[in-house]
Amino acid sequence: MLFVSHHMESILALCSRVIWLQYGNIRAEGPTEQVVRSYMANSLLESQSRQQISLRDRTDRDGNGQFRFTDLQLQNEAGEVVPAVMSGDTLNFVLGYEGEPNSLHNVSIRIWFIDDAGREILYFWTEYTGDDFETLPPSGEIICRAPRFPLAPGRYTIALRATVSGLRADLIQNAAVLEVTGNNFYGTGVKVPGHLSFLADHSWRLKEKSNLSETVSSSLKND
């Protein structure tokens, strides 16, 4: 069976060997993870070079054009533009857009993050949070706020997608590269291993055995 796809996660799950084709030529062939990592490293380099071109002028996009992303800025909690983010920081994704007047109804926006193995590991989506826009003006900025950004240190590709009334209006696969740097997510100074993808708030406590015995004893008496 021959499986052809740009979806790296499916390729990793289904294939033991991969051929990477570029412009009709074989760019690489071999074990799946090895070739996928090479492909993603190349995609990151291309994404970095594309960042010299504004989203407004990007031609490598898909959609009917009813809504178009024009800009993407990463801002910290103070509203300052930042080139990178630390795990645990509050991060604002500020999306500039333009659209056809009086036509931007039922607009859904998605931002997702792809790791160096091509896995889609995190989605921010207005539909998830019940924040789809019933109507939008023909131009403006949409802000997605991410408190305590959960991705571990590493480099990720950002993709953007917008639908209007259920139809794809704009899709940019390699919109930007996000650099997540060293962190103190837990406030302890303990270094987080580099192979992790996510960090999450959690806490620990001890439940005294005597309390447990008392609870069981009390329960038996009540019975």
N, C-alpha and C positions, 0 to 999 in steps of 0.2 A: 504494500500500500504506500502511495506517495502522498504526503501531507504538505501542502504549501500554505504558508501563513507568515504574517508579520507579528503575530501574537506570541511573544517569547515564552510566556508562561505555559501556553498549550504545547509549544515545541518541546520545552523541558519535560513536560509530563508525558508526552506521547512518543518521543523519538529517542533512539539510542545513538543515532548518527545523523549528521546534518551537512547539507551543502549550502553555502552562502553564495547566492548569485547577485552580481552587481552589474547593471547595464549589459546583461546577457552573457557575462563572463563569470567563471567560477573564481570567487575571491578567496574562499577557504573551504576545506572539507575535513571532517573528523568527528571526534566525540562531541556530543551535544553541548555540554556545559562549556567546553573549551571554545567552540566556535561562537556560541551565544555571547560569551564574555568579550570576545574579539569584536563581534558585531556591535555590542553595546558601547565598547570603548570608542569605536569609530563614530557611533552616533553621538556620543558626548562631545567629541572633537568637532563634529559638524554643527552641533547645537551651539557650541561656543563661538564658532565662526559666524553663525547666523545671527547671534546676538548683536553683531555690528549693524544688522538691518532691523529697523523698527518693525513691530508686529503689523503696523499699518501697511508696510510695503512688502511683507512676505507673500510669496506666490505659492509656496508649498503648503497649501491649505485646502480644505474640502468643505463644501456647503453651498447653500443657495445665495449667500451674501446678504440676506435680509438683516443680519446682525453680524458685525465684524469686530474682533478684538483689535485695538490699535496700540495698546501699551500694557506693560506689566511691570509694576514696581514692587519691591519687597521693602516694607517699612517696619521699623520697630515700634514699640508702644508709644514712643514720643513723636511718632510721625516722621522720623528721619529715614531716608533711603539707606539701606544697608546692602553690602555685596554678599554677605553670608549671614548665617544665623547659628546661634548656639542651641543645642538641645535644651528644652525647657523654657526658652524665651517666648514671649508673646510676639507673634508675627502677623502682620497685615499684608494680604495680597491685594494690591490695588490694580484693578483691571479697567483700563480705558476702553471705550467702545463707541461705535457709530452704527446707526441703523436707518432703515427707511422710515420716514415720518409717518406717524399714525398707524404703524403696522406691528409694533413690538408688543405683542400680547402673549401671555402665558409663556414667559421666557424662563428657561432652566439653564443654569450655569454649572459646569463641572470643572474642577481642577484635580488632576491626579498626578501621582509621583511614581517614578519607575526607577528601580535600582540598577546596579551595573550588570546584573544577570538578566535584565529585561522583564523583571517581575513587577506587575502593578501592585504596589504594596499599601497605598493609602489614597482614599478618595475624599475630597471635599465636594459636596453636591447640594445645591439648594433644595432638591427634591427630598434628600435624606432628612433635612432639618425643617421641612415645611416652609421654606423661604422662596419658592418660585415666585417670580414677579408677574403679577396680573397684567401690568402694563409698564412700559418704560418710555422716557423721553427719547428723542432721536439720537442723543449723544450724552455722555456723562462718564461717571466712574462707579464701579461696583467694588465694594470692599468685603473681603472674606477675612474674618479675624480668627486666628488660631492661638488660643492661650496655651501656654506650656507646650510648645511644639514637640511632638512625640518621637520624631525620627532620630535615630542614633547617628553619631558622626559618620559622614560619608558624602558622596556626591550623587545627586539624583537629577533625573530629567523631569521637567514639568511639562504636562500636556494640558491643553484647554479645549473645552467643547461648549457650544451654546446651541440650544434648540429653541425655536419659536413656534408655538402652537403644535408641538410634537415633531416638527421637521428640523433636520439638521441645518443650521444656518452657518456655523463656522466650526472648524476643527483644525487645530494646529498641534501636531504630534510632538515636536521638539521646540516648544515655545521658549524655554529657558533652562539653564542649569542651576540647580540649587546646591550650594556648598553648606553642609552642616558641620560645624567645627566642634572642637573639644567642649566639654560641658561640665556643669556641676548640677545636673538635673535634680539630684536628691539632696543637695546641700551638705554633703558629708566629705567631699573632696576625693572620694573613692573613684578611681578610673573605671569607666564602663568598657567592657571588651569590645573590640572593633568589629566582631562578626555579628553583633546584634543589629536588628532593624528597628525595633521599637523600645521605647521606655514608657513606663506607666506609673502613676502614683499608687503606692500601696503602703500598708503599715502592718506592724506585728505587735502582738501582745500575748502575755501568758495568762492562761486560765488556770487558776489554782486548783489543784486536785481536791482540796478540802471543800471548795465552793461547789465543785461538781458533785461530791458525795452528799453535801447538804441538800442540793437540788433534787437528787434522786431520792434521798430519804424523805424529803417533804412531799414529793410526788406520791410515794408509796403510802404515806399516812393519809393523804387526801383520798386515795383510792379506797 
